């Protein structure tokens, strides 16, 4: 039997019907398989192999492309300081990110 759930409205004021328990079932499916965060290389290798098996042509990230991406991301990140993110919070987050990156091996 369909029921209405908060936050499932289509047009303003109209609720979309959902099956009872549908949201919980989806949540269980999504959270059921969690890769080990300590072994990202294995997860990545398995995922890439599965994609290639299905015919996807996987492009390898070159060091030059990675550096270009990182530079663009750093430029964008810097624009968030003070406007989108309070300066003190931004600075604390960047310090935490820098400390974290020092503990991880480069990819």
C-alpha positions in Angstrom: 0.0 0.0 0.0 1.6 3.3 -1.0 2.2 5.9 1.7 3.3 9.5 1.6 6.6 10.4 3.1 8.0 13.8 4.0 10.3 15.3 1.4 8.9 13.3 -1.5 6.8 16.0 -3.1 6.8 16.5 -6.8 5.1 19.8 -7.6 4.6 22.2 -4.7 2.2 20.6 -2.2 1.8 17.3 -4.0 3.3 14.2 -2.4 4.6 11.4 -4.5 3.6 7.9 -3.3 6.3 5.6 -2.2 6.2 2.0 -1.0 6.4 1.5 2.7 10.0 0.6 3.6 11.4 1.5 0.2 13.8 4.1 1.6 15.1 1.7 4.2 15.6 -1.1 1.6 17.7 1.3 -0.6 19.7 2.4 2.4 20.6 -1.2 3.3 21.6 -2.0 -0.3 23.8 1.1 -0.5 25.5 0.5 2.8 25.8 -3.2 2.5 29.1 -3.3 0.7 31.8 -1.0 2.1 35.3 -1.1 0.7 38.1 -1.3 3.2 39.4 2.3 3.4 42.9 1.0 4.2 43.1 -0.8 0.8 42.0 1.7 -1.9 44.4 0.3 -4.4 42.7 -3.1 -4.2 39.3 -1.6 -4.5 40.3 0.6 -7.4 42.0 -2.3 -9.2 39.0 -4.5 -8.8 36.7 -1.7 -10.0 38.8 -0.9 -13.0 39.0 -4.6 -14.0 35.2 -4.9 -13.8 34.8 -1.8 -15.9 37.3 -3.0 -18.5 35.6 -6.4 -18.6 32.4 -4.6 -19.6 34.1 -2.8 -22.4 35.0 0.5 -20.9 38.2 2.0 -22.0 39.9 3.2 -18.8 42.3 6.1 -19.2 45.3 6.2 -17.0 45.9 9.4 -15.1 49.3 10.8 -16.0 51.4 12.7 -13.4 51.1 15.9 -15.5 47.3 15.6 -15.7 47.2 14.9 -11.9 49.3 18.0 -11.2 47.1 20.1 -13.5 44.0 18.9 -11.7 45.4 19.5 -8.3 46.4 23.1 -9.3 43.0 23.8 -10.5 41.4 22.3 -7.4 43.7 24.4 -5.2 42.8 27.6 -7.1 39.1 26.9 -6.7 39.5 25.9 -3.0 41.3 29.2 -2.2 38.3 31.2 -3.5 36.1 29.7 -0.8 38.1 31.3 2.1 36.2 34.2 3.7 33.2 34.2 1.5 31.7 30.7 1.4 33.7 29.5 4.4 34.7 31.6 7.4 38.4 32.3 7.3 39.1 30.6 10.6 37.2 27.5 9.7 38.9 27.4 6.3 42.3 27.7 7.8 41.6 25.0 10.3 40.4 22.7 7.6 43.4 23.3 5.4 45.7 22.7 8.3 44.0 19.4 9.0 44.1 18.4 5.3 47.8 19.2 5.1 48.5 17.1 8.3 46.4 14.2 6.9 48.2 14.3 3.5 51.6 14.1 5.3 50.5 10.7 6.8 49.4 9.2 3.5 51.6 8.0 0.7 51.3 9.9 -2.6 49.0 8.4 -5.2 
